[in-house]
Amino acid sequence: MGAEFQQDQTFEKIYIAGIADKRFDITISNGRFSSIRESITSTDQPNNLAKDVWISPGIIDLHTHLAWTDFDHADQLKRADLEVEVLQAQAFEATLRAGVTTVRDAGGLQPSTVQHIGQHYNQPLRVHTCGDMLGAHDARGIKYLESRVTEIINSGASWIKILATGGLGSPSDTVLNPIFSEEEFTFIVRSAHARNIKVLVHTWGGITIDWAINAGVESIEHGMYLTEAQANRLAQSKTAFVPTASIYRIAADPSGVLSLNQEICDRAARAAEAHPKAINYAKRAGARIAFGTDYATPALHGCNLEELETLIDCGLTRKEAWQAATEFAAEVLGYGNSLGRIEENFTADAIIFDADPYKSQNAKALQESIVTVVTGVVE
């Protein structure tokens, strides 16, 4: 399987994933889908690739951590700078080869690093960044937060990330406690939006979900303790829900790839148990659910398709899971009219499969069916 940047290419008699029993002739020009026409000839006639192939939009991962080479940041600090850089470049490559053509890095990756890796390692992965995350060490009042928000925006970040509650490192009885005051939280969002910078919010649940909806943030992340009432409010808002469900199942396994201590595994297991209920609340309410993995470390980068399988296991249909990973994720990024669909004039980000991805048995089989990944041009 390869990954390639394509300005011009033609696919004849190719299936579009999710559209049964029809083949299409698709032309890419200048990095965009310039022509999509249903094939006139018989559907059982061979195509120009000499076998049946399917095309789908490229996956958009709204929550990854490409800068993190180790689960514990202290371990990353023990590595030489060049080793860290190489591992980060490998994370870019592994993510793209998994069919992910666009990501939103949810903290830790600086815009300057993205530019360097893209140019020095020739990595075409499209990356949106939020740079440093705003967390407990930043809860020092409005004046301090004003300078921090300005610093992050000046670094070139296109998002601000707020750590509104604790996470796996927090005891269960405190994990929903707000890190910021409501005044501080609202100030961060208002300050970012005033400068046309979008906001994502790490929250496991509780009052900070209500704050996020009230403030009009673009997405809430994790949200495994989302209530039914909050899901109904979410559906009426412009805020998306990015559950990142698979990472908690992975973290809950003490013998798994992360090999976390038992206390952390137990917290992850409780979070994983709660997630299906939250996702179903959101689905029933009609809230917009979008795709994000929260993956970090070399053991996880490139396994992004596991999230599709987990979303389906949590109650989404296959079509809904794919929409979460493509058109809905594009909408969250502000590219709903140009990315995330196989449609004329849309960016030609795509995955070519040699088996119908909508009928894949699991994430492993889906990944093995990838023939190539195509990246286009976003203006």
VEXDREN-2710 file (C-alpha; in Angstrom, 1 decimal):
% VEXDREN-2710
k/r/px/py/pz
1/MET/0.0/0.0/0.0
2/GLY/1.3/3.4/-0.9
3/ALA/0.4/7.0/-0.3
4/GLU/0.6/9.6/-3.0
5/PHE/-0.1/13.3/-3.8
6/GLN/-2.3/13.5/-6.9
7/GLN/-2.8/16.5/-9.1
8/ASP/-4.3/14.6/-12.0
9/GLN/-5.6/11.0/-12.2
10/THR/-8.6/9.1/-13.6
11/PHE/-10.4/6.0/-12.2
12/GLU/-12.7/4.1/-14.5
13/LYS/-15.6/1.9/-13.4
14/ILE/-14.8/2.3/-9.7
15/TYR/-17.3/1.8/-6.9
16/ILE/-17.9/4.6/-4.4
17/ALA/-18.1/3.2/-0.9
18/GLY/-21.7/3.3/0.4
19/ILE/-23.3/3.3/-3.1
20/ALA/-24.3/-0.2/-4.0
21/ASP/-24.3/-1.7/-7.5
22/LYS/-23.0/1.3/-9.4
23/ARG/-19.7/2.1/-10.9
24/PHE/-18.3/5.5/-11.6
25/ASP/-15.7/7.2/-13.8
26/ILE/-13.9/9.7/-11.6
27/THR/-11.3/12.3/-12.8
28/ILE/-9.0/14.3/-10.5
29/SER/-7.6/17.5/-11.8
30/ASN/-5.4/20.0/-9.9
31/GLY/-6.0/18.0/-6.7
32/ARG/-9.8/18.1/-6.9
33/PHE/-12.5/15.8/-8.1
34/SER/-13.3/17.5/-11.4
35/SER/-15.7/14.9/-12.9
36/ILE/-17.8/12.1/-11.3
37/ARG/-20.0/10.3/-13.8
38/GLU/-21.8/7.0/-13.5
39/SER/-20.2/4.5/-15.9
40/ILE/-22.3/3.8/-18.9
41/THR/-20.9/0.3/-19.7
42/SER/-21.8/-2.9/-17.9
43/THR/-21.0/-3.1/-14.2
44/ASP/-19.3/-6.5/-14.7
45/GLN/-16.8/-5.1/-17.3
46/PRO/-13.2/-4.8/-16.0
47/ASN/-12.1/-1.3/-15.0
48/ASN/-8.7/0.3/-15.8
49/LEU/-7.2/-1.1/-12.6
50/ALA/-7.8/-4.7/-13.6
51/LYS/-9.8/-5.5/-10.5
52/ASP/-12.7/-4.3/-8.5
53/VAL/-11.8/-1.3/-6.4
54/TRP/-13.7/1.1/-4.1
55/ILE/-13.1/4.8/-3.3
56/SER/-14.0/6.6/-0.1
57/PRO/-13.1/10.0/1.2
58/GLY/-10.0/10.2/3.3
59/ILE/-10.5/9.8/7.0
60/ILE/-10.3/12.9/9.2
61/ASP/-9.0/12.3/12.7
62/LEU/-10.0/15.2/14.9
63/HIS/-8.1/14.1/18.0
64/THR/-4.6/12.8/17.7
65/HIS/-1.3/13.5/19.4
66/LEU/1.4/13.2/16.8
67/ALA/4.1/14.8/18.9
68/TRP/3.8/12.3/21.7
69/THR/6.4/9.5/21.4
70/ASP/5.6/8.1/24.9
71/PHE/2.6/7.9/27.1
72/ASP/4.5/9.5/30.0
73/HIS/6.1/12.8/28.9
74/ALA/9.0/12.2/31.2
75/ASP/10.0/9.3/29.0
76/GLN/10.0/11.4/25.9
77/LEU/12.3/13.9/27.6
78/LYS/14.9/11.2/27.9
79/ARG/15.1/10.8/24.1
80/ALA/17.4/12.8/21.9
81/ASP/15.8/15.6/19.9
82/LEU/16.6/13.9/16.6
83/GLU/15.1/10.6/17.8
84/VAL/11.9/12.4/18.8
85/GLU/11.7/14.1/15.4
86/VAL/12.1/10.8/13.5
87/LEU/9.4/9.2/15.6
88/GLN/7.1/12.1/15.0
89/ALA/7.8/11.9/11.2
90/GLN/7.0/8.1/11.4
91/ALA/3.7/9.0/13.2
92/PHE/2.8/11.2/10.3
93/GLU/3.5/8.5/7.8
94/ALA/1.8/5.7/9.7
95/THR/-1.3/7.9/10.1
96/LEU/-1.5/8.7/6.4
97/ARG/-1.0/5.0/5.5
98/ALA/-4.0/4.2/7.6
99/GLY/-6.2/6.3/5.3
100/VAL/-6.2/9.4/7.4
101/THR/-5.5/12.4/5.2
102/THR/-6.3/15.2/7.6
103/VAL/-5.8/15.4/11.4
104/ARG/-6.4/17.9/14.1
105/ASP/-3.6/17.5/16.6
106/ALA/-5.1/17.9/20.0
107/GLY/-2.1/19.2/21.8
108/GLY/1.6/19.1/22.0
109/LEU/2.5/19.5/18.3
110/GLN/3.8/23.0/17.4
111/PRO/2.9/24.5/13.9
112/SER/6.6/24.9/13.3
113/THR/7.2/21.2/13.8
114/VAL/4.4/20.4/11.3
115/GLN/6.0/22.6/8.7
116/HIS/9.5/21.1/9.3
117/ILE/8.3/17.5/9.1
118/GLY/6.2/18.2/6.0
119/GLN/9.1/19.7/4.2
120/HIS/12.1/17.8/5.5
121/TYR/10.4/14.3/5.5
122/ASN/8.1/15.0/2.5
123/GLN/5.0/14.1/4.5
124/PRO/1.7/15.3/2.9
125/LEU/-0.5/14.7/5.9
126/ARG/-2.7/17.7/6.5
127/VAL/-2.4/18.9/10.1
128/HIS/-4.4/21.4/12.1
129/THR/-2.8/22.3/15.4
130/CYS/-3.7/23.8/18.8
131/GLY/-0.1/23.9/20.1
132/ASP/0.0/24.0/23.9
133/MET/-3.0/23.0/25.8
134/LEU/-4.6/25.2/28.5
135/GLY/-4.8/23.3/31.7
136/ALA/-4.5/23.5/35.5
137/HIS/-1.2/25.4/35.4
138/ASP/-3.0/28.1/33.4
139/ALA/-5.9/28.7/35.8
140/ARG/-4.3/31.9/37.1
141/GLY/-7.0/34.4/36.2
142/ILE/-8.1/36.4/33.2
143/LYS/-5.0/38.6/32.8
144/TYR/-2.7/35.5/32.6
145/LEU/-5.0/33.7/30.3
146/GLU/-5.1/36.6/27.9
147/SER/-1.4/36.4/27.4
148/ARG/-1.4/32.6/27.1
149/VAL/-4.2/32.6/24.4
150/THR/-2.2/35.3/22.5
151/GLU/1.0/33.3/22.8
152/ILE/-0.7/30.1/21.4
153/ILE/-2.3/32.0/18.6
154/ASN/0.9/33.7/17.7
155/SER/2.6/30.3/17.4
156/GLY/0.4/29.7/14.4
157/ALA/-2.1/27.4/16.0
158/SER/-5.6/27.3/14.4
159/TRP/-7.3/25.9/17.5
160/ILE/-7.3/26.5/21.2
161/LYS/-7.7/23.4/23.5
162/ILE/-9.1/23.7/27.0
163/LEU/-8.5/20.9/29.5
164/ALA/-11.8/21.6/31.3
165/THR/-11.7/18.5/33.6
166/GLY/-9.3/15.8/34.6
167/GLY/-8.7/12.6/32.7
168/LEU/-7.1/9.2/33.3
169/GLY/-4.7/10.8/35.9
170/SER/-7.6/12.0/38.1
171/PRO/-9.4/10.0/40.8
172/SER/-12.9/9.1/39.9
173/ASP/-14.4/11.4/42.6
174/THR/-12.7/14.5/41.2
175/VAL/-12.5/13.8/37.4
176/LEU/-15.6/15.9/36.6
177/ASN/-14.4/18.9/38.7
178/PRO/-13.8/22.0/36.6
179/ILE/-10.2/23.1/36.2
180/PHE/-11.1/26.7/35.4
181/SER/-13.7/28.9/36.8
182/GLU/-16.7/29.6/34.5
183/GLU/-15.4/33.2/34.0
184/GLU/-12.0/31.9/33.0
185/PHE/-13.5/29.3/30.7
186/THR/-15.8/31.7/29.0
187/PHE/-13.0/34.3/28.6
188/ILE/-10.8/31.7/26.8
189/VAL/-13.5/30.9/24.3
190/ARG/-14.6/34.5/23.7
191/SER/-10.9/35.6/23.2
192/ALA/-10.2/32.8/20.7
193/HIS/-13.4/33.3/18.7
194/ALA/-12.7/37.1/18.6
195/ARG/-9.6/36.2/16.6
196/ASN/-11.3/33.6/14.4
197/ILE/-9.7/30.7/16.3
198/LYS/-11.8/27.6/17.0
199/VAL/-12.0/25.9/20.4
200/LEU/-12.0/22.2/21.4
201/VAL/-12.7/21.2/25.0
202/HIS/-11.4/18.1/26.8
203/THR/-14.2/17.2/29.2
204/TRP/-15.3/13.9/30.7
205/GLY/-18.7/15.4/31.7
206/GLY/-20.4/17.5/34.3
207/ILE/-21.0/21.2/34.3
208/THR/-18.1/22.0/31.8
209/ILE/-20.2/20.4/29.0
210/ASP/-22.9/23.0/29.7
211/TRP/-20.3/25.7/29.7
212/ALA/-18.9/24.5/26.4
213/ILE/-22.3/24.5/24.8
214/ASN/-23.2/27.9/26.2
215/ALA/-20.0/29.4/24.9
216/GLY/-20.4/27.9/21.5
217/VAL/-17.2/25.9/21.2
218/GLU/-16.7/23.9/18.1
219/SER/-16.3/20.5/19.7
220/ILE/-16.2/18.6/23.0
221/GLU/-13.9/15.7/23.4
222/HIS/-14.4/12.4/25.2
223/GLY/-17.7/13.3/27.1
224/MET/-18.3/9.8/28.4
225/TYR/-20.5/11.1/31.2
226/LEU/-22.6/13.2/28.9
227/THR/-26.2/13.2/30.1
228/GLU/-29.4/12.8/28.1
229/ALA/-30.4/16.4/28.8
230/GLN/-26.9/17.6/27.7
231/ALA/-27.1/15.5/24.5
232/ASN/-30.4/17.2/23.7
233/ARG/-28.8/20.6/24.2
234/LEU/-25.8/19.5/22.1
235/ALA/-28.1/18.6/19.3
236/GLN/-29.6/22.2/19.3
237/SER/-26.1/23.8/19.3
238/LYS/-23.3/24.0/16.7
239/THR/-21.0/22.0/19.0
240/ALA/-19.8/18.6/17.8
241/PHE/-19.2/15.5/20.0
242/VAL/-15.9/13.7/19.5
243/PRO/-16.0/10.7/21.8
244/THR/-12.6/9.1/21.2
245/ALA/-14.1/5.8/22.4
246/SER/-11.4/3.3/21.4
247/ILE/-8.5/4.7/23.4
248/TYR/-10.2/4.0/26.7
249/ARG/-10.8/0.3/25.7
250/ILE/-7.1/0.1/24.8
251/ALA/-6.0/1.8/28.0
252/ALA/-8.2/-0.5/30.1
253/ASP/-6.1/-3.5/29.1
254/PRO/-3.1/-3.9/31.5
255/SER/-1.5/-6.3/29.1
256/GLY/-2.2/-4.1/26.0
257/VAL/0.2/-1.9/24.0
258/LEU/0.2/0.9/26.5
259/SER/0.9/-1.3/29.6
260/LEU/-0.5/1.1/32.1
261/ASN/-0.6/0.5/35.8
262/GLN/-3.7/-1.1/37.3
263/GLU/-5.2/2.1/38.8
264/ILE/-5.1/3.9/35.4
265/CYS/-6.5/0.8/33.7
266/ASP/-9.4/0.7/36.1
267/ARG/-10.2/4.3/35.4
268/ALA/-10.1/3.7/31.7
269/ALA/-12.4/0.6/32.1
270/ARG/-15.0/2.7/33.8
271/ALA/-14.8/5.4/31.1
272/ALA/-15.1/2.7/28.4
273/GLU/-18.1/1.3/30.1
274/ALA/-19.8/4.7/30.2
275/HIS/-19.1/5.7/26.6
276/PRO/-21.8/3.6/24.7
277/LYS/-24.5/5.3/26.8
278/ALA/-23.2/8.8/26.0
279/ILE/-22.8/8.0/22.3
280/ASN/-26.4/6.7/22.2
281/TYR/-27.7/9.7/24.0
282/ALA/-26.0/11.9/21.3
283/LYS/-27.2/9.7/18.5
284/ARG/-30.8/9.7/19.6
285/ALA/-30.8/13.4/20.2
286/GLY/-29.4/14.1/16.7
287/ALA/-26.1/15.6/17.9
288/ARG/-23.3/15.7/15.4
289/ILE/-20.8/12.9/16.3
290/ALA/-17.4/13.2/14.7
291/PHE/-14.3/11.0/14.6
292/GLY/-11.2/11.3/16.8
293/THR/-8.9/8.7/18.2
294/ASP/-6.8/10.3/20.9
295/TYR/-3.9/8.1/19.8
296/ALA/-0.3/8.8/20.7
297/THR/2.9/6.7/20.8
298/PRO/4.3/4.6/18.0
299/ALA/2.2/1.6/19.1
300/LEU/-1.1/3.4/18.2
301/HIS/-0.3/5.7/15.3
302/GLY/-1.5/4.0/12.2
303/CYS/-4.2/2.1/14.1
304/ASN/-6.8/4.9/13.6
305/LEU/-9.4/2.7/11.9
306/GLU/-10.0/1.0/15.2
307/GLU/-12.1/4.0/16.2
308/LEU/-14.6/3.2/13.3
309/GLU/-15.1/-0.3/14.7
310/THR/-15.6/1.0/18.2
311/LEU/-18.1/3.6/17.2
312/ILE/-20.1/0.9/15.5
313/ASP/-19.8/-1.3/18.6
314/CYS/-21.1/1.7/20.6
315/GLY/-24.3/1.9/18.5
316/LEU/-23.6/3.9/15.3
317/THR/-24.5/2.3/12.0
318/ARG/-21.6/1.7/9.6
319/LYS/-22.8/4.7/7.5
320/GLU/-23.0/6.9/10.5
321/ALA/-19.5/5.9/11.6
322/TRP/-18.1/6.7/8.1
323/GLN/-19.9/10.0/8.1
324/ALA/-18.4/10.9/11.5
325/ALA/-14.9/10.2/10.0
326/THR/-15.4/12.1/6.8
327/GLU/-18.1/14.7/6.1
328/PHE/-19.0/15.5/9.7
329/ALA/-15.3/15.8/10.7
330/ALA/-14.8/18.1/7.7
331/GLU/-17.6/20.3/8.9
332/VAL/-16.0/20.6/12.4
333/LEU/-12.8/21.9/10.7
334/GLY/-14.8/24.4/8.6
335/TYR/-14.4/22.5/5.3
336/GLY/-17.8/21.1/5.0
337/ASN/-18.2/22.5/1.5
338/SER/-14.8/21.3/0.1
339/LEU/-13.6/18.2/2.0
340/GLY/-15.0/14.8/3.2
341/ARG/-17.1/13.7/0.3
342/ILE/-16.5/12.2/-3.2
343/GLU/-18.1/15.1/-5.0
344/GLU/-17.2/17.4/-7.9
345/ASN/-15.0/20.3/-6.9
346/PHE/-14.2/18.7/-3.5
347/THR/-10.6/18.1/-2.5
348/ALA/-9.4/14.8/-3.8
349/ASP/-8.5/13.2/-0.5
350/ALA/-9.4/9.6/-0.9
351/ILE/-8.7/6.0/0.0
352/ILE/-8.7/3.2/-2.7
353/PHE/-9.7/-0.2/-1.4
354/ASP/-9.7/-3.6/-3.1
355/ALA/-12.7/-4.7/-1.0
356/ASP/-15.9/-3.0/-0.1
357/PRO/-15.0/-1.0/3.1
358/TYR/-18.7/-1.0/4.1
359/LYS/-18.6/-4.8/4.4
360/SER/-15.2/-5.1/6.2
361/GLN/-15.3/-7.6/9.1
362/ASN/-13.0/-5.5/11.3
363/ALA/-10.4/-2.7/11.4
364/LYS/-7.6/-5.1/10.6
365/ALA/-9.3/-6.4/7.4
366/LEU/-10.2/-2.8/6.5
367/GLN/-6.6/-1.6/6.7
368/GLU/-5.3/-4.6/4.8
369/SER/-7.7/-3.8/1.9
370/ILE/-6.2/-0.3/1.4
371/VAL/-4.5/-0.1/-2.0
372/THR/-3.4/3.5/-1.8
373/VAL/-4.2/6.8/-0.2
374/VAL/-4.6/9.9/-2.4
375/THR/-4.2/13.5/-1.1
376/GLY/-5.4/16.5/-3.0
377/VAL/-5.3/20.3/-2.4
378/VAL/-7.2/22.4/0.2
379/GLU/-7.2/26.1/-0.5
END
